Amino acid sequence: MNDKPEIIYYKSFICPRCIPTSRFLKNLKAQHPEIKITEIEILTNMKKTIKEGIHGIPVIAIGNKRYSGVPSIGEVLELLGIPSNN
């Protein structure tokens, strides 16, 4: 069993709205290398995307919570169970 905090990121390389979300996740990973980020490219994973009920991108999924776009870092850390340094 893997208890490492995980984010699933649904995106596409042709999505301009995914750029700020990708930057956010890159910065988050730099600050918290213990976080696992799984990127799902929707164009090559359509069955999984449809099965998961993803209808638009970008989407960040943490447990049962989903964000369209960029959530606050505080929300993400709280959902992942990581103490915030703020």
C-alpha positions in Angstrom: 0.0 0.0 0.0 1.3 3.4 -1.0 0.5 6.2 1.6 2.5 8.8 -0.3 0.3 11.9 -1.0 -1.0 11.8 -4.5 -2.5 14.2 -7.1 -4.0 13.0 -10.3 -3.7 15.7 -13.0 -5.9 15.4 -16.1 -4.5 17.6 -18.9 -3.7 17.8 -22.6 -0.6 19.1 -24.4 -2.9 21.1 -26.6 -4.8 22.8 -23.7 -3.8 26.5 -23.1 -5.7 26.5 -19.8 -3.5 23.7 -18.6 -0.3 25.9 -18.6 -1.0 27.7 -15.3 -2.1 24.4 -13.6 1.1 22.7 -14.8 3.2 25.5 -13.5 1.4 25.3 -10.1 2.0 21.6 -9.8 5.7 22.0 -10.9 6.2 24.6 -8.1 4.2 22.4 -5.6 6.4 19.4 -6.4 9.6 21.5 -6.0 8.4 22.6 -2.5 7.1 19.2 -1.5 9.0 16.4 -3.3 7.1 13.8 -1.3 3.9 14.4 -3.3 3.3 12.0 -6.1 1.8 13.7 -9.2 0.3 11.4 -11.8 -0.4 13.2 -15.1 -3.1 11.8 -17.4 -2.9 13.0 -21.0 -6.6 12.8 -22.0 -6.0 12.5 -25.7 -4.1 9.2 -25.2 -6.2 8.0 -22.3 -9.8 8.6 -23.4 -11.3 5.5 -21.9 -9.8 6.2 -18.4 -10.9 9.9 -18.7 -14.4 9.0 -19.6 -14.6 6.3 -16.9 -13.5 8.8 -14.3 -16.1 11.3 -15.4 -13.7 14.0 -16.6 -15.6 16.4 -18.9 -13.2 19.3 -19.1 -9.6 20.1 -18.4 -7.5 20.9 -16.5 -8.6 18.8 -13.5 -6.7 18.2 -10.4 -8.0 15.2 -8.4 -7.1 14.6 -4.8 -9.0 11.8 -3.2 -12.7 12.5 -3.9 -12.1 16.2 -4.4 -11.7 17.7 -7.9 -10.6 21.1 -9.0 -11.0 22.6 -12.4 -8.0 24.9 -12.8 -5.7 26.0 -10.0 -6.7 25.5 -6.4 -5.0 27.3 -3.5 -1.8 25.7 -2.2 -3.4 25.6 1.3 -6.4 23.6 0.0 -4.1 21.1 -1.7 -1.8 20.6 1.3 -4.8 20.2 3.6 -6.3 17.5 1.4 -3.0 15.7 1.1 -2.5 15.9 4.9 0.7 17.9 4.7 1.2 20.7 7.2 1.5 24.1 5.7 4.5 26.3 6.6 2.4 29.4 6.4 
